[in-house]
Amino acid sequence: MKKFIFSLFLFFSTHAGANEKATVELARTAISEGTPVIDVRQEACNGYVKGANLISIDEFVNAPDSAIARVSALVGNDKSKKIIVYCRSGNRSRKVIAILEKRGFTNLENIGGVGDYFDPQTMQKCKS
């Protein structure tokens, strides 16, 4: 039984990093193709994908008109244009997508979370 639990631990810890790296790569590819990418974490100083737009979930909750205006500007007020959203685990991005859908945005993709993954080649730290 201990061996089984240890095997599960190894599987999930190994794949969690792979998933986080895949999220970063998806975001990086989208940015290079001109697709707006939004990081909705409150604090993204552990590292965020270079070129991503930082619009926290707090702004969507506390100042929704401002957040929606910022998102609209990213897509030239075309609510059918594709937008990629990510956070740390995928939960906040799911909530933000629900808010955007209620406001008429139709082409949204939650690519999950970056977790604690950091790659200096594709990500940057916040300025202190």
Backbone as CSV, one residue per row, in Angstrom:
resi,resn,N_x,N_y,N_z,CA_x,CA_y,CA_z,C_x,C_y,C_z
1,MET,0.818,-1.190,0.000,0.000,0.000,0.000,0.866,1.260,0.000
2,LYS,1.941,1.251,0.809,2.840,2.404,0.851,3.475,2.647,-0.511
3,LYS,3.799,1.542,-1.197,4.392,1.661,-2.520,3.419,2.314,-3.495
4,PHE,2.146,1.941,-3.397,1.114,2.495,-4.271,0.949,3.991,-4.019
5,ILE,0.882,4.391,-2.769,0.723,5.804,-2.426,1.941,6.596,-2.891
6,PHE,3.129,6.061,-2.686,4.332,6.724,-3.137,4.332,6.864,-4.659
7,SER,3.872,5.823,-5.370,3.798,5.879,-6.829,2.836,6.966,-7.286
8,LEU,1.695,7.077,-6.612,0.746,8.146,-6.942,1.373,9.516,-6.707
9,PHE,2.064,9.661,-5.587,2.732,10.923,-5.288,3.721,11.283,-6.395
10,LEU,4.543,10.330,-6.805,5.514,10.590,-7.865,4.834,10.954,-9.174
11,PHE,3.763,10.236,-9.497,3.044,10.503,-10.741,2.516,11.932,-10.761
12,PHE,1.811,12.344,-9.706,1.200,13.664,-9.694,2.229,14.775,-9.555
13,SER,3.274,14.568,-8.786,4.282,15.624,-8.659,5.048,15.792,-9.965
14,THR,5.297,14.722,-10.670,5.991,14.800,-11.954,5.106,15.450,-13.002
15,HIS,3.843,15.054,-13.055,2.950,15.587,-14.075,2.485,17.002,-13.774
16,ALA,2.451,17.412,-12.513,2.033,18.781,-12.194,2.988,19.770,-12.843
17,GLY,4.277,19.545,-12.726,5.248,20.435,-13.350,5.110,20.443,-14.859
18,ALA,4.849,19.292,-15.436,4.676,19.202,-16.885,3.448,19.992,-17.319
19,ASN,2.370,19.904,-16.556,1.163,20.647,-16.895,1.398,22.146,-16.803
20,GLU,2.115,22.586,-15.777,2.397,24.008,-15.620,3.258,24.514,-16.767
21,LYS,4.254,23.724,-17.160,5.105,24.104,-18.284,4.273,24.166,-19.566
22,ALA,3.363,23.209,-19.745,2.501,23.200,-20.927,1.620,24.446,-20.960
23,THR,1.128,24.881,-19.803,0.311,26.094,-19.733,1.120,27.296,-20.193
24,VAL,2.343,27.399,-19.717,3.216,28.509,-20.115,3.477,28.467,-21.616
25,GLU,3.729,27.287,-22.150,3.997,27.158,-23.585,2.763,27.530,-24.418
26,LEU,1.579,27.109,-23.972,0.350,27.485,-24.679,0.180,28.996,-24.688
27,ALA,0.407,29.631,-23.538,0.275,31.079,-23.447,1.298,31.769,-24.342
28,ARG,2.524,31.291,-24.298,3.590,31.895,-25.105,3.273,31.790,-26.591
29,THR,2.773,30.637,-27.016,2.403,30.448,-28.420,1.267,31.383,-28.809
30,ALA,0.262,31.493,-27.944,-0.874,32.382,-28.229,-0.406,33.818,-28.379
31,ILE,0.484,34.263,-27.484,0.992,35.636,-27.551,1.741,35.854,-28.863
32,SER,2.558,34.885,-29.263,3.319,35.032,-30.510,2.403,35.079,-31.727
33,GLU,1.200,34.499,-31.604,0.227,34.511,-32.701,-0.694,35.723,-32.636
34,GLY,-0.496,36.578,-31.631,-1.308,37.784,-31.511,-2.582,37.620,-30.707
35,THR,-2.764,36.484,-30.069,-3.949,36.257,-29.239,-3.721,36.865,-27.857
36,PRO,-4.664,37.669,-27.371,-4.503,38.231,-26.030,-4.515,37.137,-24.963
37,VAL,-3.598,37.254,-24.023,-3.497,36.325,-22.901,-3.622,37.137,-21.624
38,ILE,-4.499,36.676,-20.721,-4.744,37.393,-19.472,-4.380,36.510,-18.288
39,ASP,-3.556,37.042,-17.413,-3.203,36.407,-16.137,-4.090,37.061,-15.093
40,VAL,-4.943,36.269,-14.408,-5.926,36.846,-13.491,-5.564,36.678,-12.023
41,ARG,-4.308,36.304,-11.748,-3.904,36.166,-10.349,-3.824,37.536,-9.687
42,GLN,-4.120,37.578,-8.375,-4.007,38.828,-7.640,-2.558,39.274,-7.585
43,GLU,-1.694,38.341,-7.379,-0.266,38.619,-7.242,0.487,37.680,-8.156
44,ALA,1.069,38.216,-9.199,1.753,37.387,-10.182,3.268,37.528,-10.085
45,CYS,3.762,37.910,-8.927,5.195,38.172,-8.807,6.042,36.910,-8.728
46,ASN,5.437,35.744,-8.671,6.225,34.520,-8.778,6.676,34.319,-10.211
47,GLY,6.092,35.061,-11.105,6.455,34.982,-12.508,5.226,34.901,-13.383
48,TYR,5.254,35.655,-14.455,4.147,35.596,-15.403,4.714,35.517,-16.806
49,VAL,3.910,35.031,-17.713,4.351,34.823,-19.081,4.605,36.184,-19.727
50,LYS,5.788,36.337,-20.317,6.140,37.593,-20.989,5.086,37.908,-22.045
51,GLY,4.549,39.109,-21.994,3.535,39.525,-22.954,2.104,39.320,-22.480
52,ALA,1.924,38.623,-21.365,0.565,38.436,-20.836,0.083,39.738,-20.199
53,ASN,-1.218,39.918,-20.196,-1.843,41.089,-19.588,-2.281,40.727,-18.181
54,LEU,-1.861,41.492,-17.208,-2.208,41.219,-15.819,-3.472,41.994,-15.458
55,ILE,-4.577,41.266,-15.361,-5.863,41.839,-14.927,-6.388,40.894,-13.856
56,SER,-6.250,41.278,-12.598,-6.551,40.350,-11.504,-8.046,40.071,-11.382
57,ILE,-8.335,38.930,-10.802,-9.726,38.569,-10.543,-10.384,39.608,-9.643
58,ASP,-9.592,40.230,-8.753,-10.135,41.278,-7.885,-10.728,42.417,-8.703
59,GLU,-10.064,42.777,-9.796,-10.591,43.844,-10.638,-11.906,43.420,-11.288
60,PHE,-12.005,42.169,-11.712,-13.249,41.683,-12.314,-14.389,41.694,-11.302
61,VAL,-14.077,41.464,-10.021,-15.094,41.416,-8.968,-15.421,42.809,-8.438
62,ASN,-14.368,43.605,-8.160,-14.563,44.906,-7.504,-14.754,46.073,-8.458
63,ALA,-14.252,45.971,-9.655,-14.389,47.042,-10.650,-14.634,46.401,-12.018
64,PRO,-15.752,45.695,-12.142,-15.984,44.919,-13.368,-16.004,45.760,-14.643
65,ASP,-16.544,46.956,-14.582,-16.587,47.778,-15.798,-15.177,48.118,-16.280
66,SER,-14.285,48.407,-15.346,-12.895,48.700,-15.692,-12.221,47.469,-16.294
67,ALA,-12.420,46.317,-15.678,-11.817,45.076,-16.176,-12.342,44.743,-17.571
68,ILE,-13.645,44.871,-17.759,-14.244,44.563,-19.061,-13.735,45.535,-20.120
69,ALA,-13.585,46.794,-19.757,-13.062,47.790,-20.699,-11.635,47.431,-21.116
70,ARG,-10.832,46.976,-20.161,-9.455,46.585,-20.479,-9.433,45.383,-21.415
71,VAL,-10.296,44.409,-21.145,-10.362,43.225,-22.003,-10.869,43.612,-23.392
72,SER,-11.896,44.441,-23.441,-12.442,44.892,-24.737,-11.374,45.583,-25.571
73,ALA,-10.547,46.384,-24.919,-9.476,47.075,-25.637,-8.472,46.078,-26.232
74,LEU,-8.253,44.979,-25.542,-7.313,43.965,-26.041,-7.777,43.329,-27.345
75,VAL,-9.092,43.254,-27.524,-9.640,42.595,-28.719,-10.313,43.591,-29.665
76,GLY,-10.024,44.869,-29.489,-10.604,45.875,-30.371,-12.117,45.882,-30.336
77,ASN,-12.680,45.652,-29.154,-14.132,45.608,-28.930,-14.847,44.506,-29.710
78,ASP,-14.103,43.539,-30.208,-14.704,42.397,-30.906,-14.799,41.236,-29.915
79,LYS,-15.986,41.031,-29.370,-16.183,40.021,-28.330,-16.117,38.588,-28.849
80,SER,-15.980,38.429,-30.161,-15.850,37.076,-30.716,-14.389,36.671,-30.911
81,LYS,-13.457,37.596,-30.693,-12.035,37.255,-30.834,-11.581,36.375,-29.682
82,LYS,-10.649,35.496,-29.976,-10.145,34.546,-28.987,-9.357,35.267,-27.893
83,ILE,-9.593,34.829,-26.648,-8.866,35.320,-25.480,-8.462,34.106,-24.650
84,ILE,-7.198,34.066,-24.247,-6.669,33.005,-23.394,-6.594,33.550,-21.970
85,VAL,-7.030,32.746,-20.995,-6.998,33.163,-19.592,-6.289,32.084,-18.779
86,TYR,-5.421,32.515,-17.846,-4.782,31.562,-16.952,-4.600,32.182,-15.577
87,CYS,-4.314,31.324,-14.606,-4.038,31.764,-13.235,-3.026,30.787,-12.634
88,ARG,-3.121,30.532,-11.364,-2.186,29.596,-10.726,-2.646,28.153,-10.901
89,SER,-3.953,27.919,-10.710,-4.447,26.540,-10.755,-5.555,26.306,-11.784
90,GLY,-6.132,27.359,-12.304,-7.250,27.238,-13.240,-8.585,27.641,-12.644
91,ASN,-8.668,27.774,-11.316,-9.936,28.120,-10.665,-10.342,29.566,-10.910
92,ARG,-9.431,30.496,-10.676,-9.756,31.912,-10.885,-10.034,32.198,-12.349
93,SER,-9.257,31.575,-13.234,-9.496,31.811,-14.656,-10.872,31.295,-15.068
94,ARG,-11.326,30.200,-14.474,-12.671,29.693,-14.758,-13.731,30.708,-14.327
95,LYS,-13.533,31.324,-13.165,-14.488,32.328,-12.664,-14.500,33.568,-13.554
96,VAL,-13.327,34.000,-13.981,-13.244,35.178,-14.850,-13.891,34.887,-16.196
97,ILE,-13.695,33.701,-16.713,-14.337,33.339,-17.984,-15.854,33.412,-17.844
98,ALA,-16.398,32.966,-16.718,-17.848,33.054,-16.501,-18.304,34.511,-16.517
99,ILE,-17.520,35.398,-15.907,-17.857,36.833,-15.909,-17.817,37.379,-17.338
100,LEU,-16.775,37.023,-18.074,-16.655,37.506,-19.454,-17.777,36.979,-20.338
101,GLU,-18.150,35.727,-20.139,-19.263,35.169,-20.926,-20.555,35.917,-20.654
102,LYS,-20.795,36.270,-19.397,-21.998,37.040,-19.058,-21.992,38.403,-19.729
103,ARG,-20.813,38.921,-20.031,-20.677,40.215,-20.694,-20.610,40.089,-22.213
104,GLY,-20.820,38.868,-22.722,-20.946,38.686,-24.167,-19.719,38.186,-24.904
105,PHE,-18.622,37.928,-24.211,-17.437,37.381,-24.875,-17.697,35.904,-25.183
106,THR,-17.311,35.471,-26.384,-17.713,34.135,-26.817,-16.570,33.176,-27.127
107,ASN,-15.357,33.665,-27.267,-14.250,32.798,-27.686,-13.163,32.808,-26.615
108,LEU,-13.457,32.151,-25.508,-12.583,32.171,-24.332,-12.013,30.791,-24.066
109,GLU,-10.751,30.768,-23.654,-10.129,29.482,-23.341,-9.358,29.578,-22.034
110,ASN,-9.684,28.681,-21.118,-8.967,28.554,-19.844,-7.878,27.516,-20.059
111,ILE,-6.625,27.967,-20.019,-5.533,27.009,-20.247,-4.955,26.482,-18.943
112,GLY,-5.626,26.763,-17.826,-5.197,26.182,-16.558,-4.312,27.093,-15.758
113,GLY,-3.354,26.484,-15.071,-2.543,27.260,-14.154,-1.058,27.075,-14.337
114,VAL,-0.321,28.098,-13.933,1.128,28.037,-14.011,1.743,27.557,-12.706
115,GLY,0.946,27.463,-11.646,1.465,26.990,-10.373,2.672,27.788,-9.939
116,ASP,3.698,27.108,-9.483,4.933,27.763,-9.066,6.022,27.627,-10.125
117,TYR,5.623,27.188,-11.309,6.581,27.008,-12.394,7.163,28.359,-12.795
118,PHE,8.451,28.419,-13.039,9.075,29.637,-13.533,10.191,29.263,-14.482
119,ASP,10.135,29.810,-15.681,11.173,29.612,-16.681,11.644,30.994,-17.129
120,PRO,12.866,31.377,-16.804,13.334,32.725,-17.135,13.379,33.012,-18.639
121,GLN,13.339,31.989,-19.462,13.331,32.205,-20.914,11.984,32.702,-21.414
122,THR,10.902,32.270,-20.769,9.564,32.613,-21.265,8.742,33.421,-20.265
123,MET,9.296,33.616,-19.069,8.534,34.311,-18.031,9.375,35.430,-17.441
124,GLN,8.701,36.341,-16.764,9.413,37.415,-16.088,8.851,37.604,-14.701
125,LYS,9.693,38.083,-13.815,9.283,38.390,-12.450,8.758,39.811,-12.403
126,CYS,7.940,40.113,-11.410,7.493,41.487,-11.219,8.669,42.337,-10.770
127,LYS,8.610,43.593,-11.122,9.646,44.521,-10.655,9.395,44.836,-9.193
128,SER,10.456,44.881,-8.427,10.278,45.179,-6.999,10.439,46.651,-6.713
